[in-house]
Amino acid sequence: MSIKQFTKWALGSLFAIAVLLFAASSAIAQTSNNGTDTSTNNSWPANTDGAYTVSLGTGQLISLNPQARSDQAMPNGEYAEGTDTVSLRARENKYQLFYGGSVSSIYTNSIGGVGPGATQDVVSTSINPYLAVFMPTRTGRYLVQYSTVVNPNDTASGGPQAYHTVSASAMGAFSERWYWTASSSGSYGSESARLQGPLSFLVIDSTPIVDTASTAVLQRANNVSFIENSVGVGWLKSRRDRIGLTVFETYTGINSDPANQTIGNHTNDLGTKLEYTRVMTPRVDVRTYGEADTVLNGPTCTTYGGGLGLGVRMSHSVVFDIAGGPQWSTANCGSPLSANFSASLVKNFGNQDRIYASVRRMFTTVAQLDSRWEDDASVGFAKGYRRLTFITDAGYLRGDGIGTTIPAYHGYYVAPRVRYKIINNLGFNAGYRSFHGAGGNLPSGNLSYAMVGLEWYPSPLHFR
C-alpha cells in the first residue's frame, strides 16, 4: 500500500468515526429530558488533553471546552502566535469559519546532507493559506482545520514544492458523567516545504509548545507522510475522580531517499493508555496510568509500562507537572527494562508573555531513526512589548538505539522570530531557523533559513 493510499484510508476511517460520534451525540441530545443542554453541566473536563488543540495557522491554543469564561470572547483574528486562548463557545451555537494565511520570502543559507547535491544558497517564496471550520452542537464541539505550504519557486528541490496538513478535533458528552474525545491529523508532501512551513505544536499544561519530536528530525526524502489518530472515553466518578481510556494510532512514511534511490520506509504503531486522576485540592492533583504500544509492521516490537504523576498549580500563572514509571519492552524495542518520564514547567505572565521548559521520554516510530525510544527537551518564551512580540523556541532530541551497529539519531533546532502587529489582523514577521541532525539511518545534515513576510488572520465568519 502506497503512502497516498494509506493516507486516504486513514483519513476516511477517521471521518467515519467522527460521523458516528456526531450521530450518537445528536441522538442523545434528542432523547434528553426536557431538552437539557448537557454542554453546560460538569461532564466537560477542562483539564484533559482532548479539551485543547492548536491552530495550524498560528500555533495559537484553541479550547474546545464550552465552559470558558463569559468574558473570553473570540479575539479579532488569530494573529498572535501562541498567545490568547481562543474560546470556541459560540453565541447561540453558531458555526465559525476561520481563514487567513501568510506569505514569506525565505533565504536558505546553509544546506548539507539532506538533498542530492543541494549546497548552494537560494531564495524562495512560501505561501501558507489556512482554513478552519468550528461546528458546535448541544453535546459536542467539532473543529476541522486545513493548512498548506506552497513553495512555487523552490529551485533547490527541483521545482515547486507543497506540504498539506489536515486535522480534526472533537469533544463531547454522552451524559452527565461520560464524555468522549477524538482527534486526527494527516500530513503529506515535500520534506523541504515541511521545514519551511509553520512549526508543529502540541499542548502541555494548557500551553502550546513546539513539538521537538517532529521538528528536530531531518529526513532526507522527496515526500513524507505523518498520520496520528486517537479516540478516547472518560468517566467522571465524582467531582474529584476521573478515569480515561485512549486508543491511538501513529503512521510515518518516507517516499524515497533521493540519494540512494530507496523505495521508502513505513511504520505503523497502535497504542492505548488508561489513566486515573484524583483532584486532591484546587491546586494539586495526582494520577496513575498504564500504557502499551506495539509496532504493526516489521520486527515485532511491543512495550508496556505505567507510573504515577503529580500536577501542581504553584500559583495562578505557574504550573508544574511530573510523571514517570517503569517500562518493559521486547528485544526489538531496545532495552528490555527502562522508564517512561515527562516533566514540564510553564509560566504565563499575561495574555502574550510566557516561558516554558519540558522534557519527555517517549515511544517513537519515526522512520529511519534506528530507535524506538527517544528523549527530548524543549524550552521557549514569548514576550510582548506594545506591537512587538519576541518569540524563541529550541529543542534537542536524542534517540535510544536499538542495536550497537548504527548510532541512534540525535538533533536539535533553534527558532527565534519577531512579529510586529500593523493592525489587529495584519502583521509583519521575521525569523531564523536552524536545524541539525545526525545518526540513525540518516546522513548528517543541517538546514538554516532566514525569512520575512506578512501574516493576515481576520476575524472569523459566523453562520448557521
URTATA-V196344 format. One record per pair of residues at least 12 apart in sequence whose C-alpha atoms are under 6 Angstrom apart, sorted by the first residue. I is the first residue (numbers start at 1). GAP is how many residues later the second one is. D is the distance in Angstrom with one decimal. If there is no record, write none. Layout:
i-><I:I>
gap-><GAP:GAP>
d-><D:D>
This chain:
i-><25:37:38:39:39:43:43:50:51:51:52:57:58:59:59:60:60:61:61:62:62:63:66:74:76:77:77:77:77:78:79:79:83:83:84:93:94:94:95:95:95:95:95:96:96:96:96:97:97:97:97:98:98:98:99:99:100:100:100:101:101:101:101:101:102:102:102:103:103:103:103:104:104:104:104:105:105:105:105:106:106:106:106:106:107:107:107:107:108:108:108:108:109:109:110:110:111:111:112:112:113:113:113:114:114:116:124:124:125:126:126:127:127:128:128:129:130:130:131:131:132:132:139:139:140:140:141:141:142:142:143:143:144:144:145:145:146:146:147:148:148:148:149:149:149:150:161:161:162:162:162:163:163:163:163:163:164:164:165:165:166:166:167:167:168:168:169:169:170:177:177:178:178:179:179:180:180:181:181:182:182:183:183:184:184:185:185:186:186:187:187:188:188:189:189:190:190:191:212:216:216:216:220:221:221:222:223:224:224:224:225:225:226:226:227:227:228:228:229:229:230:230:231:231:232:232:233:240:240:241:241:242:242:243:243:244:244:245:245:246:246:247:247:248:249:249:250:250:251:251:252:252:252:253:253:268:268:269:269:269:270:270:271:271:272:272:273:273:274:274:275:275:276:283:283:284:284:285:286:286:287:287:288:288:289:289:290:290:291:291:291:292:301:301:301:302:302:303:303:304:304:305:305:305:306:307:307:308:308:309:309:310:317:317:318:318:319:319:320:320:321:321:322:322:323:323:324:324:325:325:326:327:333:334:340:341:341:342:342:343:343:344:344:345:352:353:353:353:354:354:355:355:356:356:357:357:358:358:359:359:360:360:361:361:362:368:369:369:369:370:370:370:371:371:371:371:373:373:374:374:374:375:375:376:376:377:377:378:378:379:379:380:380:387:387:388:388:389:389:390:391:391:392:392:393:394:394:395:395:396:396:397:397:398:407:407:408:408:409:409:409:410:410:411:411:412:413:413:414:414:415:415:416:416:417:417:418:425:425:425:426:426:427:427:428:428:429:429:430:430:431:431:432:432:433:433:434:434:435>
gap-><114:101:101:99:100:133:134:131:13:14:12:73:23:22:23:21:22:24:147:23:24:24:23:12:383:348:380:381:382:379:346:378:268:269:267:43:369:370:39:40:367:368:369:37:38:365:366:35:36:363:364:33:34:362:31:32:30:356:357:27:28:29:354:355:26:352:353:23:24:350:351:21:22:348:349:19:20:346:347:17:18:19:344:345:15:16:342:343:13:14:340:341:12:339:337:338:335:336:333:334:330:331:332:106:331:143:29:30:26:24:25:22:23:20:21:18:16:17:14:15:12:13:33:34:31:32:29:30:27:28:25:26:23:24:21:22:19:20:18:15:16:17:13:14:48:12:29:32:27:28:31:25:26:27:30:31:23:24:21:22:19:20:17:18:15:16:13:14:12:58:59:56:57:54:55:52:53:50:51:48:49:46:47:44:45:42:43:40:41:38:39:36:37:34:35:32:33:32:183:195:196:197:37:35:36:34:32:29:30:31:27:28:25:26:23:24:21:22:19:20:17:18:15:16:13:14:12:38:39:36:37:34:35:32:33:30:31:28:29:26:27:24:25:23:20:21:18:19:16:17:14:15:114:12:13:27:28:25:26:27:23:24:21:22:19:20:17:18:15:16:13:14:12:29:30:27:28:26:23:24:21:22:19:20:17:18:15:16:13:14:15:12:29:31:32:27:28:25:26:23:24:21:22:23:19:17:18:15:16:13:14:12:30:31:28:29:26:27:24:25:22:23:20:21:18:19:16:17:14:15:13:12:39:68:21:19:20:17:18:15:16:13:14:12:32:29:30:31:27:28:25:26:23:24:21:22:19:20:17:18:15:16:13:14:12:73:40:71:72:31:38:70:28:29:30:31:26:27:24:25:26:22:23:20:21:18:19:16:17:14:15:12:13:33:34:31:32:29:30:28:25:26:23:24:22:19:20:17:18:15:16:13:14:12:32:33:31:32:29:30:31:27:28:25:26:24:21:22:19:20:17:18:15:16:13:14:12:31:32:33:29:30:27:28:25:26:23:24:21:22:19:20:17:18:15:16:13:14:12>
d-><5.9:5.8:5.8:5.9:5.4:4.9:5.3:5.6:5.3:5.6:5.7:5.6:4.9:5.4:5.2:5.3:3.9:5.0:5.9:5.7:4.7:5.4:5.2:6.0:4.9:5.4:5.0:4.3:4.0:5.4:5.8:5.5:6.0:4.7:5.3:5.6:5.7:5.3:5.6:5.0:5.7:5.2:5.5:5.8:5.1:5.5:4.7:5.8:4.7:5.3:5.0:5.6:4.9:4.7:5.5:4.5:5.3:5.4:4.4:5.3:4.2:5.2:5.9:5.5:5.2:5.6:4.2:5.8:4.7:5.5:5.6:5.8:5.1:5.4:3.9:6.0:4.6:5.6:5.6:5.6:5.2:5.9:5.7:4.4:5.9:4.5:5.7:5.1:5.6:5.3:6.0:4.7:4.8:5.9:5.5:5.3:5.9:5.0:5.1:5.3:6.0:5.7:4.2:4.6:5.5:5.5:5.7:5.4:5.7:5.7:4.7:5.9:5.1:5.5:4.8:5.9:5.9:4.6:5.9:5.3:5.5:4.2:5.3:5.5:5.5:3.8:5.5:5.4:5.9:4.4:5.7:5.2:5.8:4.4:5.7:5.2:5.8:4.6:5.3:5.6:4.3:6.0:5.4:5.1:5.7:4.4:5.8:6.0:5.7:5.6:5.7:5.8:4.0:5.4:5.7:5.8:5.5:5.5:5.7:4.3:5.6:5.4:5.5:4.0:5.5:5.2:5.9:4.3:5.2:5.6:4.9:5.7:4.7:5.8:5.3:5.6:4.3:5.8:5.0:5.7:4.4:5.8:5.4:5.5:4.3:5.7:5.3:5.7:4.4:5.5:5.2:5.8:4.4:5.1:5.8:5.9:4.5:5.5:5.6:5.6:5.1:5.7:5.9:5.4:4.6:6.0:5.2:5.7:4.6:5.9:5.7:5.0:5.7:4.7:5.7:5.0:5.8:4.6:5.5:5.2:5.6:4.1:5.7:5.5:5.5:4.1:5.5:5.6:4.8:5.8:4.7:5.8:5.2:5.8:4.5:5.9:5.3:5.8:4.6:5.6:5.3:5.9:4.3:5.3:5.6:4.6:5.8:5.1:5.7:4.5:5.8:5.4:5.8:5.6:4.3:5.9:5.5:5.7:4.4:5.7:5.8:5.5:5.5:4.1:5.6:5.6:5.8:4.2:5.5:5.3:5.8:4.2:5.4:5.7:4.8:5.7:4.7:5.3:5.7:4.6:5.8:5.0:5.8:4.5:5.3:5.6:5.8:4.0:5.7:5.5:5.9:4.0:5.8:5.2:5.2:5.8:5.7:5.6:4.1:5.8:5.5:5.7:4.2:6.0:5.4:5.1:3.8:5.6:5.8:5.6:3.9:5.5:5.4:5.1:5.7:4.4:5.9:5.3:5.8:4.6:5.5:5.3:5.7:4.2:5.8:5.3:5.3:4.1:5.6:5.5:4.4:4.7:5.5:4.4:5.5:5.7:5.1:5.7:4.3:5.8:5.5:5.7:4.2:5.4:5.8:5.1:4.6:6.0:5.5:5.3:5.8:4.1:5.6:5.5:5.7:4.4:5.6:5.1:5.7:4.3:5.7:5.5:5.7:4.5:5.7:5.0:5.3:4.5:6.0:5.9:5.6:4.9:5.6:5.4:4.6:5.3:6.0:5.3:5.5:4.1:5.5:5.8:5.2:5.5:4.3:5.5:5.3:5.8:4.3:6.0:5.5:5.4:4.2:5.5:5.1:5.6:4.6:5.7:5.1:4.6:5.9:5.4:5.6:4.1:5.3:5.6:4.4:5.5:5.6:5.9:4.3:5.4:5.3:4.3:5.4:5.6:5.3:4.6:5.6:4.0:4.5:5.8:5.7:5.4:4.0:5.5:5.5:4.5:5.8:5.4:5.7:4.5:5.7:5.7:5.6:3.8:5.5:5.7:5.1:5.0:5.7:4.6:5.7:5.2:5.9:4.6:5.7:5.4:5.6:4.2:5.9:5.4:5.6:4.4:5.5:5.1:5.8:4.3:5.1>
